[in-house]
Amino acid sequence: MNASDNRFSEAERQGLYRAIRERRDVRAQFLPDPVPEAVLANLLRAAHHAPSVGFMQPWDFIVIDDAGVKQQVKAIFERENERAARNYSGEQAQVYPRLKLEGILESPVNLCITCSRDRGGPNVLGRNTIMETDLFSTCLAVQNLWLAARAEGIGLGWVSILDQDELAQALGLPENVYPLAYVCLGYVDAFPSRPELESKGWRSRLPLEELVHGNRWGAPLENDGLEEALGSNELPGSKR
């Protein structure tokens, strides 16, 4: 058996890397076209196939298409966004109000991905020391959902400027269920070529070679081949 026997085909690998490379946090490009039920079901299946510590599967998915619920969440966002804007000064204070940071009303579907903190009982395999592994596992479900959405041509925007207690109350969540991610879903007129915060000059992608250490924090790599290969931030198939 060759080491590469389990490898995907070239076309399959390129498709995977493309989804990762072209995934975007979409806020302003939503179209009113509905997301077909079969497509939405595929996205939810992809999320549900995420790995989880102890196979606890702590996630649930609240599909939100009711205008009244969306308005409630939008109001929570607006209050928190006003507070967040006060964190910045100088040029960032000028740029922040011009950033589109949600698409709650514009997107046809909103989705809340929750984490049930007691899923699997009091003793979950692998969770004895790091209790937050349920939250980490739910984040993996969000990533699966995001990549599957990009492959289906569906835009996704994560609305992180929300008071989680207010959101939980608006959605009627039980006390032990944490609203980990609130996302907007829908077809878009285009996917931006670069992340919006990068194109607007808010942040740039950090050089990968500066973030990889050898054996200890801050120690240089001893593998010259890997160090050379890390010289580009581009994924396979990127146009240079």
C-alpha positions as CSV (number, residue, x, y, z in Angstrom):
1,M,0.0,0.0,0.0
2,N,1.4,3.4,-0.9
3,A,1.3,6.3,1.5
4,S,-0.9,8.3,-0.9
5,D,-3.5,5.6,-1.5
6,N,-6.1,7.3,0.8
7,R,-5.6,10.7,-0.9
8,F,-8.5,12.4,-2.7
9,S,-8.3,12.9,-6.4
10,E,-6.7,16.1,-7.7
11,A,-10.1,17.6,-8.5
12,E,-11.5,16.7,-5.1
13,R,-8.5,18.3,-3.3
14,Q,-8.7,21.4,-5.4
15,G,-12.4,21.7,-4.6
16,L,-11.7,21.4,-0.9
17,Y,-8.9,24.0,-1.0
18,R,-11.1,26.3,-3.1
19,A,-13.9,26.2,-0.5
20,I,-11.4,27.1,2.3
21,R,-9.7,29.8,0.2
22,E,-12.9,31.4,-1.0
23,R,-14.9,31.2,2.2
24,R,-16.0,34.7,3.3
25,D,-17.9,36.3,6.1
26,V,-20.8,37.8,4.0
27,R,-22.8,40.7,5.3
28,A,-23.9,43.0,2.4
29,Q,-24.3,40.8,-0.7
30,F,-27.4,38.8,0.1
31,L,-30.1,38.2,-2.5
32,P,-33.8,37.7,-1.6
33,D,-33.9,34.3,-3.3
34,P,-34.9,31.5,-0.8
35,V,-32.5,28.8,0.1
36,P,-34.0,25.5,-1.1
37,E,-34.9,23.1,1.7
38,A,-32.7,20.4,0.2
39,V,-29.7,22.7,0.2
40,L,-30.3,23.8,3.7
41,A,-30.6,20.2,4.8
42,N,-27.3,19.4,3.2
43,L,-25.6,22.3,5.1
44,L,-27.1,21.0,8.4
45,R,-25.9,17.5,7.7
46,A,-22.4,18.8,7.0
47,A,-22.5,20.6,10.3
48,H,-23.8,17.5,12.1
49,H,-20.9,15.5,10.7
50,A,-18.3,17.6,12.5
51,P,-16.0,15.9,15.0
52,S,-16.8,16.2,18.7
53,V,-14.9,15.2,21.8
54,G,-16.3,12.0,23.2
55,F,-18.7,12.0,20.2
56,M,-20.9,14.2,22.5
57,Q,-22.4,16.2,19.5
58,P,-23.4,19.1,21.7
59,W,-24.9,21.2,18.9
60,D,-28.5,22.1,18.0
61,F,-29.7,24.3,15.1
62,I,-32.5,26.8,15.3
63,V,-33.7,27.8,11.8
64,I,-35.0,31.3,11.9
65,D,-37.1,32.8,9.1
66,D,-39.7,34.6,11.1
67,A,-39.5,38.4,10.6
68,G,-40.4,39.2,14.2
69,V,-37.6,37.0,15.6
70,K,-35.2,38.6,13.2
71,Q,-36.2,42.1,14.3
72,Q,-35.6,41.1,18.0
73,V,-32.1,39.9,17.2
74,K,-31.5,43.0,15.0
75,A,-32.4,45.2,18.0
76,I,-29.9,43.3,20.2
77,F,-27.2,43.8,17.6
78,E,-27.9,47.5,17.2
79,R,-27.5,48.1,20.9
80,E,-24.3,46.1,21.2
81,N,-22.9,47.6,18.0
82,E,-23.3,51.1,19.5
83,R,-21.3,50.0,22.6
84,A,-18.7,48.3,20.5
85,A,-18.1,51.4,18.4
86,R,-16.9,53.3,21.5
87,N,-14.0,50.9,21.8
88,Y,-12.2,52.6,18.8
89,S,-10.5,55.9,18.3
90,G,-8.7,57.7,15.5
91,E,-8.9,56.2,12.0
92,Q,-10.6,53.0,13.2
93,A,-13.4,55.1,14.8
94,Q,-14.0,56.6,11.4
95,V,-14.0,53.3,9.6
96,Y,-16.1,51.3,12.1
97,P,-19.5,52.9,11.3
98,R,-19.0,52.2,7.6
99,L,-18.5,48.5,8.1
100,K,-21.5,46.3,7.4
101,L,-21.3,43.8,10.3
102,E,-24.6,41.8,9.9
103,G,-27.2,40.8,7.4
104,I,-29.9,39.7,9.8
105,L,-32.9,41.2,7.9
106,E,-31.4,40.9,4.4
107,S,-30.7,37.2,4.5
108,P,-33.6,34.8,3.9
109,V,-32.5,32.4,6.7
110,N,-30.8,33.0,10.0
111,L,-29.4,30.1,12.0
112,C,-28.4,29.9,15.6
113,I,-26.0,27.1,16.4
114,T,-26.2,26.2,20.1
115,C,-24.1,24.2,22.5
116,S,-25.8,22.0,25.1
117,R,-23.3,22.1,28.0
118,D,-24.6,18.9,29.6
119,R,-24.9,16.8,26.4
120,G,-23.5,13.3,27.0
121,G,-24.0,13.4,30.8
122,P,-21.6,14.4,33.6
123,N,-18.7,12.3,32.3
124,V,-17.9,12.6,28.6
125,L,-14.9,10.7,27.3
126,G,-12.0,13.1,26.8
127,R,-13.6,16.1,28.6
128,N,-12.3,15.3,32.1
129,T,-9.7,18.1,32.1
130,I,-10.7,20.6,29.4
131,M,-14.4,21.3,30.1
132,E,-14.7,23.8,27.2
133,T,-14.3,21.0,24.6
134,D,-18.0,21.1,24.1
135,L,-17.7,24.7,22.9
136,F,-14.7,23.8,20.7
137,S,-16.6,20.9,19.2
138,T,-19.5,23.2,18.3
139,C,-17.1,25.6,16.6
140,L,-16.1,22.7,14.3
141,A,-19.8,22.3,13.3
142,V,-19.9,26.0,12.4
143,Q,-16.8,25.5,10.2
144,N,-18.3,22.5,8.5
145,L,-21.4,24.5,7.8
146,W,-19.4,27.5,6.5
147,L,-17.4,25.4,4.0
148,A,-20.4,23.5,2.8
149,A,-22.2,26.8,2.3
150,R,-19.4,28.1,0.1
151,A,-19.4,24.9,-2.0
152,E,-23.2,25.4,-2.5
153,G,-22.8,29.1,-3.4
154,I,-24.5,30.2,-0.2
155,G,-23.1,33.2,1.7
156,L,-22.7,33.0,5.4
157,G,-22.1,35.8,7.9
158,W,-21.4,35.3,11.6
159,V,-23.1,37.9,13.8
160,S,-20.8,38.1,16.8
161,I,-21.9,41.5,18.2
162,L,-24.8,40.2,20.3
163,D,-25.5,39.9,24.0
164,Q,-25.7,36.2,24.5
165,D,-28.1,36.4,27.5
166,E,-30.5,38.5,25.5
167,L,-30.2,36.3,22.5
168,A,-30.9,33.2,24.6
169,Q,-34.0,34.8,26.0
170,A,-35.2,35.9,22.6
171,L,-34.9,32.3,21.3
172,G,-36.3,30.7,24.4
173,L,-33.1,28.6,25.1
174,P,-33.0,26.4,28.2
175,E,-30.5,27.5,30.9
176,N,-27.9,24.8,30.0
177,V,-27.9,25.7,26.3
178,Y,-25.4,28.4,25.1
179,P,-26.0,30.3,21.8
180,L,-22.5,29.8,20.3
181,A,-23.0,31.3,16.8
182,Y,-25.7,33.3,15.1
183,V,-25.3,33.2,11.4
184,C,-27.1,34.7,8.3
185,L,-27.5,32.5,5.2
186,G,-28.5,33.2,1.6
187,Y,-27.4,33.4,-2.0
188,V,-25.3,36.4,-2.8
189,D,-24.6,38.5,-5.9
190,A,-20.8,37.8,-5.5
191,F,-18.2,36.5,-3.1
192,P,-15.6,39.2,-2.3
193,S,-12.1,38.3,-3.6
194,R,-10.7,39.2,-0.2
195,P,-12.0,39.3,3.3
196,E,-13.9,42.6,3.8
197,L,-11.8,43.6,6.8
198,E,-8.7,43.1,4.8
199,S,-10.0,45.0,1.8
200,K,-11.1,47.9,4.0
201,G,-7.7,48.1,5.7
202,W,-8.8,47.0,9.1
203,R,-6.5,44.0,9.4
204,S,-4.2,42.0,7.1
205,R,-3.5,38.3,7.0
206,L,-0.5,37.5,9.2
207,P,2.5,35.7,7.5
208,L,2.1,32.0,8.3
209,E,5.9,31.5,8.7
210,E,5.8,33.9,11.7
211,L,3.2,31.8,13.4
212,V,4.9,28.4,13.2
213,H,7.3,27.4,15.9
214,G,9.7,24.5,16.3
215,N,9.2,22.3,19.4
216,R,9.0,25.3,21.8
217,W,7.3,28.7,21.6
218,G,9.5,31.1,19.8
219,A,12.0,28.5,18.7
220,P,12.9,28.4,14.9
221,L,11.9,25.5,12.8
222,E,14.6,22.9,12.3
223,N,13.0,21.6,9.1
224,D,14.4,23.7,6.3
225,G,12.0,22.2,3.8
226,L,8.9,23.1,5.8
227,E,10.3,26.6,6.5
228,E,10.7,27.2,2.8
229,A,7.3,25.7,1.9
230,L,5.6,28.1,4.4
231,G,6.9,31.1,2.5
232,S,3.5,31.8,1.0
233,N,0.1,32.5,2.6
234,E,-1.6,31.1,-0.5
235,L,-3.5,27.8,-0.5
236,P,-3.1,25.4,-3.5
237,G,-4.8,26.7,-6.6
238,S,-4.6,30.3,-5.7
239,K,-4.1,32.8,-8.5
240,R,-0.9,34.8,-7.8
